[in-house]
Amino acid sequence: EPLLEWDLLDISKYSTLQHPVKVLAWVQRFVFNCRNSHSSRRSGFLTTQERKAAFQHLVQVEQLRFYSADISFLSKNLSKSIDRHSSLWRFNPSLINGILMMNPRTNEPPVPILPKKSYLTTLVVQEAHCQFLHQGA
């Protein structure tokens, strides 16, 4: 199913990142439970994996909104780099599990590329700012 059809949430209605992640994780669990037999259904608290999958989904949807041409090119041409005229060219992006990633330095793990004008990016930055006790404020 196309990811944009799964764009269920208007994340601009949330003031923290954790709220839309939790809501989407619960929706994804509900869909999983509807599609699977009673014996394989999930219950209880949300797991870290479920929250991570929900966050990754939000990232994928935002990336598709802003970078659909680059994602399409990379998914068809895995061994080539994107067009030099792309705004992402300088990041030398790669597509890992459907998410545009960049390697900041050779010894660091890849990080997702988030669109500057996306509200999701604002929520991610706000959460990091609070998580690191407002350093740099």
C-alpha positions in Angstrom: 0.0 0.0 0.0 1.3 3.5 -0.8 2.7 5.3 2.2 0.8 8.5 1.5 -2.5 6.6 1.9 -1.3 5.8 5.4 -0.8 9.5 6.2 -3.4 9.2 8.9 -2.3 11.9 11.3 -2.2 15.7 11.0 0.9 16.0 13.2 0.6 19.8 13.3 -2.1 19.2 16.0 0.5 17.8 18.4 2.9 19.7 20.5 5.4 16.9 21.2 6.8 14.2 19.1 5.8 11.4 21.4 2.0 12.0 21.0 1.8 11.3 17.2 4.2 8.5 17.5 2.1 6.8 20.2 -1.2 7.4 18.3 0.3 5.9 15.1 1.8 3.0 17.0 -1.6 2.2 18.4 -3.3 2.5 15.0 -0.6 0.2 13.5 -1.2 -2.4 16.2 -4.9 -2.2 15.6 -4.4 -2.9 11.9 -2.0 -5.7 12.7 -4.5 -7.3 15.1 -7.3 -7.0 12.6 -5.2 -8.7 9.9 -3.9 -11.6 12.0 -5.4 -14.5 13.9 -6.4 -14.2 17.5 -3.4 -16.2 18.7 -0.9 -13.9 17.1 -2.4 -10.6 18.2 -0.5 -8.1 20.2 -1.6 -6.7 23.6 -0.3 -4.8 26.5 1.9 -1.7 26.5 3.5 -0.5 23.2 6.9 -1.9 22.6 10.0 0.0 21.7 9.9 -1.6 18.3 6.3 -0.5 17.7 7.2 3.1 18.6 10.3 3.0 16.4 8.2 1.6 13.5 5.7 4.4 13.9 8.4 7.1 14.0 10.0 5.6 10.9 6.7 5.7 9.2 6.2 9.4 10.0 9.7 10.1 8.6 9.0 8.1 5.4 5.7 10.0 4.8 7.4 13.4 5.4 10.3 12.5 3.1 7.8 11.4 0.4 6.1 14.8 0.6 9.3 16.7 0.1 11.7 14.4 -1.7 9.5 12.0 -3.8 11.6 12.4 -7.0 14.9 11.6 -5.2 13.4 8.6 -3.4 11.9 7.3 -6.7 15.3 7.7 -8.4 17.3 6.0 -5.6 14.8 3.1 -5.4 15.3 2.4 -9.1 19.0 3.1 -9.3 20.5 1.9 -6.1 24.1 2.1 -7.3 23.9 5.7 -8.6 23.8 9.0 -6.8 21.0 11.5 -7.3 21.0 14.4 -9.7 23.5 17.2 -9.0 20.7 19.7 -9.1 18.8 18.1 -6.2 18.9 19.9 -2.9 20.0 16.6 -1.3 23.0 16.0 -3.6 25.6 17.4 -1.2 24.5 14.9 1.5 25.2 11.9 -0.8 22.0 10.2 0.4 21.2 6.5 0.3 17.9 4.7 0.7 18.0 2.4 3.7 14.8 0.5 4.5 12.8 3.1 2.5 14.2 6.0 4.4 16.6 8.6 2.9 19.8 8.6 5.0 23.1 10.4 5.1 26.4 9.5 6.7 27.6 12.6 8.7 31.1 11.2 9.2 32.8 8.0 8.4 32.7 6.7 12.0 29.1 7.7 12.7 25.9 5.8 11.9 23.6 7.1 9.1 20.9 9.5 10.1 17.6 10.2 8.4 17.3 13.4 6.3 14.5 15.5 7.6 12.9 18.3 5.5 13.7 21.8 6.9 10.1 23.0 6.5 8.5 19.9 8.0 6.6 20.2 11.3 8.0 16.7 12.1 11.5 18.2 12.0 10.4 20.9 14.4 9.1 18.3 16.8 12.3 16.2 16.6 14.4 19.3 17.3 12.2 20.3 20.2 12.4 16.8 21.7 16.2 16.7 21.4 16.4 20.1 22.9 14.4 19.0 26.0 16.1 15.6 26.2 19.5 17.3 26.5 18.3 19.6 29.2 18.0 22.7 27.0 21.7 22.9 26.2 22.4 25.8 23.8 19.4 27.8 24.9 
